[in-house]
């Protein structure tokens, strides 16, 4: 890009984006040997100097091609540009200064020339003033590079001119997230853990390599990434290449801090999970980085009473009694007087052993009680624990708890 009014100014301004080259790919046109052209097109492709020998039908090239245009700029990449002011007149320009700003939709960012008043005391004919600017792009949309050149003419008149270079910053990745609470699926696993599923899609025009996708959790949670195999290597392989429009799904487990688990009110208000940090490389190793905004989960609704299974054997013997422990927490703002009822379904492989309809006593807000229960297995296989009923005597409201957990029933060995 070049700008100068030769009728008014002694200097010319040239701006060029600095970017890495690309592979020059051959034009692939082939045909079957039985077709009319025979092997003419195939032989021509084999002799194409840009194609790779042995894999001519692939779009990989073996020569580097310098950028022919300004190209695409993606959010998170570093925009680099070369600025050159050239004196192609036959006069000397004095006190030359060059300033460069980047104008976005929300702010104006100074990039160069704001620290010193003059970058060249004298600029003789055919001499240049050069500068290279770098800026990590953090906004999408229209960007305008504003370059301003000021100098003093031989007649001691202070002159200046500005040039504007517009370009678009595109979104490189589409990130979608889903949250799952452990209690949404298996109440027996009530550990207050939160699972985050993040889908990362490449929406650029070329393949990229995902160098890092990590979750920076907030101070409220400890994060564990679930994206590695038993040997510690990523489930996506050593090099995670993502083709255009392709996606990768990442899974993370977040465990709340102990200070939260002891107070359900604090835990229900802990909605700030953290943010994703994604680093990728494209176009022969050009680096880009993208951080999402703070991810927020929906606050869990524990209702009036929260019941969880604290201790439970995984395997029990057929026709033998086994015990397990439940925890009942009053999560509402009032005291509750509870009655426990146990109901066994006719088709269930487990039956209750104990007193049904017993008084639990008064439970204050935020208080909890541990409840040992006993069952007998009547059928082998995987069986569900169901049939716990808690009734609030004051409001005459009954809370049902079915499919609390599962145990595997097996025949006792002789």
C-alpha positions in Angstrom: 0.0 0.0 0.0 1.4 3.4 -0.9 0.1 6.9 -0.4 1.5 10.4 -1.3 0.3 13.5 -3.1 3.2 14.3 -5.3 1.9 17.9 -6.0 2.1 18.8 -2.3 4.6 16.6 -0.4 8.2 15.6 -0.7 7.7 12.2 1.0 6.0 9.0 0.0 4.4 6.6 2.6 4.5 2.9 2.0 2.8 0.3 4.3 3.2 -3.5 3.9 1.8 -6.2 6.1 4.4 -8.6 7.3 3.2 -12.2 7.2 4.7 -15.6 6.6 4.6 -17.2 3.1 2.3 -20.0 2.1 2.9 -23.2 0.2 2.4 -22.8 -3.5 -0.1 -25.5 -4.4 -0.4 -27.0 -7.9 -3.6 -26.8 -9.9 -4.8 -30.4 -9.8 -6.5 -31.6 -13.0 -6.5 -35.3 -13.7 -8.4 -37.8 -15.7 -8.7 -41.6 -16.1 -6.3 -43.2 -18.5 -9.3 -44.5 -20.5 -10.7 -41.1 -21.0 -10.0 -39.0 -24.2 -7.0 -37.1 -22.8 -5.4 -40.4 -21.7 -2.4 -39.7 -19.4 -1.8 -36.2 -20.8 -3.1 -34.3 -17.8 -1.6 -36.7 -15.3 1.9 -36.4 -16.9 1.5 -32.6 -17.0 0.8 -32.6 -13.3 3.8 -34.8 -12.6 6.0 -32.2 -14.4 4.5 -29.3 -12.5 7.4 -27.8 -10.5 5.0 -26.8 -7.6 3.8 -30.4 -7.0 5.4 -32.8 -4.6 6.9 -35.9 -6.4 4.9 -39.0 -5.6 1.8 -37.2 -4.2 1.0 -35.0 -7.2 -2.8 -35.4 -6.6 -2.6 -33.8 -3.2 -2.8 -30.1 -2.8 0.5 -29.9 -0.9 3.2 -27.8 -2.6 7.0 -27.7 -2.3 7.6 -24.0 -2.9 7.0 -21.0 -0.7 4.7 -18.3 -2.1 5.1 -14.7 -0.8 1.8 -13.0 0.1 0.1 -11.5 -2.9 -2.5 -9.5 -0.9 -3.2 -8.2 2.6 -4.8 -11.5 3.4 -7.1 -12.5 6.3 -6.4 -11.4 9.9 -8.0 -13.3 12.7 -8.8 -12.4 16.2 -5.9 -13.3 18.5 -3.2 -13.1 15.9 -0.4 -10.5 15.9 -0.8 -7.9 13.2 2.6 -6.9 12.0 3.3 -4.1 9.5 6.2 -2.5 7.8 6.0 1.3 7.5 8.4 3.2 5.2 8.7 6.9 4.5 10.7 7.6 1.4 12.0 10.9 0.2 11.9 10.6 -3.6 12.2 14.3 -4.2 15.5 16.3 -4.7 15.1 18.3 -1.5 15.9 17.7 2.1 13.1 17.2 4.6 13.8 18.0 8.2 12.4 16.9 11.5 10.5 13.9 10.0 8.1 12.1 12.4 5.9 9.1 11.7 3.0 8.1 13.9 0.8 5.0 13.5 -2.5 4.4 15.3 -5.0 1.5 15.0 -8.6 2.6 15.1 -11.2 0.0 16.1 -14.9 0.3 16.8 -14.2 1.0 20.4 -10.8 2.6 20.8 -7.8 4.2 19.2 -4.5 2.4 19.9 -1.1 4.1 19.5 1.4 1.8 17.8 4.4 3.9 16.8 5.9 7.3 16.9 4.3 8.6 20.1 7.4 8.5 22.3 9.7 10.7 20.2 9.0 14.0 18.6 11.2 13.4 15.6 12.6 10.1 14.1 14.9 11.8 11.6 16.5 15.2 11.9 17.2 15.3 8.1 15.9 13.0 5.4 18.0 13.4 2.2 16.7 12.5 -1.2 16.3 8.8 -1.7 16.7 8.1 2.0 14.0 6.3 4.0 12.6 6.1 7.6 11.5 2.7 8.5 9.5 1.2 11.3 7.9 -2.2 12.1 4.8 -2.3 14.3 3.2 -5.2 16.1 -0.2 -5.5 17.8 -2.2 -8.5 19.1 -5.6 -8.1 17.6 -8.3 -8.3 20.3 -11.4 -7.1 18.5 -13.3 -8.4 15.5 -14.7 -6.1 12.8 -13.3 -3.2 10.9 -9.8 -1.9 11.8 -8.2 1.2 10.3 -4.4 1.7 10.4 -3.9 5.5 10.5 -0.4 6.7 9.5 0.6 10.3 9.9 3.8 11.8 8.5 5.0 15.3 9.6 8.1 17.1 8.4 9.5 20.6 7.8 10.0 21.7 4.2 13.1 23.6 2.9 10.9 26.8 3.3 10.6 26.1 7.0 6.9 25.3 6.7 5.6 22.4 8.8 3.7 20.0 6.7 1.9 16.7 7.4 -0.4 14.2 5.7 -2.3 11.1 6.8 -3.2 7.9 5.1 -5.8 5.3 6.1 -5.6 1.6 5.5 -8.7 -0.4 6.3 -8.9 -4.2 7.0 -11.2 -6.7 8.6 -10.5 -8.8 11.6 -12.4 -12.1 11.4 -13.3 -14.6 14.1 -11.1 -17.7 13.8 -12.9 -20.1 16.2 -16.4 -20.9 17.2 -16.5 -22.0 20.9 -19.7 -23.5 22.4 -19.9 -24.6 26.0 -22.3 -26.8 28.0 -22.4 -27.3 31.7 -23.4 -30.4 33.6 -23.8 -30.8 37.3 -22.9 -34.3 38.6 -26.2 -34.4 40.5 -28.2 -34.0 37.3 -27.5 -37.6 36.4 -26.6 -39.8 39.5 -27.6 -38.5 42.9 -25.3 -40.9 44.6 -22.3 -39.1 43.0 -23.2 -35.8 44.7 -19.8 -34.4 45.0 -20.9 -30.9 43.7 -18.7 -31.3 40.7 -19.4 -29.4 37.5 -18.5 -30.8 34.1 -17.7 -28.4 31.2 -17.9 -29.5 27.6 -16.3 -27.1 25.2 -16.6 -27.5 21.5 -14.0 -25.7 19.4 -14.7 -25.3 15.7 -12.2 -24.0 13.1 -14.0 -21.4 11.0 -10.9 -20.1 9.2 -10.2 -20.8 5.5 -7.3 -23.2 6.2 -6.2 -25.9 8.6 -4.9 -24.9 12.0 -3.1 -26.8 14.8 -4.6 -26.5 18.3 -1.4 -26.1 20.4 -3.2 -25.6 23.7 -6.8 -25.7 25.0 -7.0 -25.2 28.7 -9.5 -24.1 31.3 -8.3 -21.4 33.7 -10.7 -21.9 36.6 -11.8 -19.2 39.0 -10.6 -19.3 42.6 -13.8 -21.1 43.5 -13.0 -24.3 41.7 -10.2 -26.8 41.1 -10.1 -28.0 37.5 -9.1 -31.4 36.1 -8.8 -31.9 32.3 -10.3 -35.1 31.0 -8.7 -35.0 27.5 -5.8 -37.4 27.9 -5.4 -41.1 27.6 -3.9 -43.4 30.3 -0.4 -42.9 28.9 -0.8 -39.1 29.4 -1.0 -38.3 25.7 -3.8 -36.2 24.3 -6.8 -38.1 23.0 -6.4 -36.1 19.8 -2.8 -37.2 19.2 0.5 -35.5 19.4 -0.4 -33.0 16.7 -4.0 -31.8 16.9 -4.7 -30.5 13.4 -8.2 -29.1 12.7 -9.4 -28.8 9.2 -11.8 -25.9 8.1 -15.2 -26.4 9.7 -14.0 -29.3 11.8 -14.5 -29.4 15.5 -12.9 -30.8 18.7 -14.7 -31.4 22.0 -12.9 -31.0 25.3 -14.1 -32.0 28.7 -13.2 -30.6 32.1 -14.2 -31.4 35.7 -14.4 -28.6 38.2 -14.5 -29.5 41.9 -15.5 -26.6 44.3 -13.2 -25.5 47.1 -13.9 -27.1 50.5 -15.0 -23.8 51.8 -17.9 -23.9 49.4 -19.1 -27.5 49.9 -19.6 -26.8 53.6 -22.1 -24.0 52.9 -24.8 -24.7 50.3 -25.7 -21.0 50.0 -22.2 -20.1 48.9 -22.1 -23.1 46.6 -25.3 -22.2 44.9 -23.9 -18.7 44.3 -20.7 -20.0 42.8 -21.6 -19.4 39.2 -18.2 -18.1 37.9 -16.4 -21.1 36.4 -13.4 -19.5 34.6 -12.3 -19.0 31.0 -10.9 -21.0 28.2 -7.4 -20.3 26.9 -6.8 -21.4 23.3 -3.5 -21.2 21.4 -3.3 -22.3 17.8 -0.9 -22.1 14.9 -1.7 -21.6 11.2 0.0 -20.7 7.9 3.5 -22.2 8.6 3.4 -21.7 12.3 1.8 -18.3 12.8 0.6 -18.1 16.3 -2.8 -17.0 17.6 -4.3 -16.9 21.0 -7.9 -16.6 22.1 -9.4 -16.3 25.6 -13.1 -16.5 26.2 -14.9 -14.2 28.6 -15.7 -15.6 32.0 -17.9 -18.6 31.7 -21.0 -18.7 33.9 -23.1 -21.7 34.9 -26.7 -21.7 36.0 -26.9 -21.6 39.8 -28.0 -25.1 41.0 -31.4 -25.4 42.6 -31.3 -27.7 45.6 -34.9 -27.3 46.5 -36.1 -27.6 50.1 -34.3 -30.9 51.0 -31.1 -32.3 49.5 -30.5 -36.1 49.8 -27.3 -37.7 48.8 -25.8 -41.2 49.2 -22.5 -40.9 51.2 -21.5 -44.6 51.6 -22.6 -47.5 49.4 -21.0 -50.8 48.3 -20.6 -51.3 44.6 -21.2 -55.1 44.7 -23.6 -56.9 47.1 -24.5 -60.6 47.5 -27.9 -62.0 46.5 -30.4 -62.6 49.3 -28.1 -60.8 51.8 -28.7 -57.5 53.6 -26.4 -54.6 53.0 -26.3 -51.1 54.5 -25.6 -47.7 53.1 -25.6 -44.1 54.5 -27.6 -41.2 53.2 -27.2 -37.5 54.2 -30.3 -35.2 54.4 -29.7 -31.5 54.3 -32.3 -28.8 55.0 -31.7 -26.3 52.2 -34.7 -24.0 52.8 -35.1 -21.1 55.2 -37.4 -22.7 57.7 -37.3 -25.6 60.2 -38.6 -28.9 59.0 -40.1 -31.8 61.0 -39.6 -34.9 58.8 -41.1 -38.4 58.6 -39.3 -41.1 56.7 -41.2 -43.7 54.7 -39.7 -46.6 52.7 -41.5 -48.1 49.7 -40.4 -51.1 47.8 -41.7 -51.4 44.2 -43.2 -54.8 43.3 -40.9 -55.3 40.4 -37.8 -54.1 42.2 -34.8 -56.5 42.8 -34.2 -54.8 46.2 -36.5 -54.6 49.2 -36.2 -52.4 52.3 -35.3 -53.8 55.7 -36.3 -51.5 58.5 -39.0 -49.3 60.0 -41.1 -47.2 57.7 -42.9 -44.1 58.9 -40.5 -43.2 61.7 -40.0 -39.7 62.9 -36.7 -38.0 61.9 -37.1 -35.1 64.3 -36.7 -31.4 63.7 -34.1 -30.2 61.2 -33.0 -26.6 61.3 -32.1 -24.5 58.2 -28.7 -25.5 56.9 -28.5 -28.5 59.3 -27.9 -32.1 58.1 -28.4 -35.6 59.5 -26.8 -38.9 58.4 -29.3 -41.7 57.9 -28.2 -45.4 57.8 -30.5 -47.6 55.8 -30.7 -51.4 55.0 -31.9 -53.3 52.0 -31.9 -57.0 50.9 -31.1 -58.0 47.3 -33.7 -60.4 45.7 -32.6 -60.4 42.1 -29.1 -60.6 40.5 -27.8 -57.9 38.1 -27.7 -54.1 38.3 -30.4 -52.8 40.6 -31.7 -49.3 41.4 -32.2 -48.0 44.9 -35.6 -46.2 45.0 -38.5 -45.6 47.3 -37.4 -43.0 49.9 -40.2 -40.7 50.9 -39.6 -37.7 53.2 -42.8 -35.9 54.4 -42.7 -32.4 56.0 -45.3 -32.7 58.8 -46.0 -28.9 59.0 -46.7 -28.4 55.2 -47.9 -31.9 54.5 -45.5 -32.0 51.6 -43.8 -35.2 50.5 -40.4 -35.3 48.7 -39.8 -38.5 46.6 -36.4 -39.9 45.9 -36.1 -42.6 43.3 -33.2 -44.0 41.3 -30.8 -42.7 43.9 -28.0 -45.1 43.1 -27.2 -48.5 41.6 -25.6 -51.6 43.1 -24.6 -54.8 41.3 -26.1 -57.9 42.8 -24.2 -61.2 42.4 -24.5 -64.7 43.8 -22.3 -65.4 46.7 -19.5 -67.8 45.9 -19.6 -71.1 47.6 
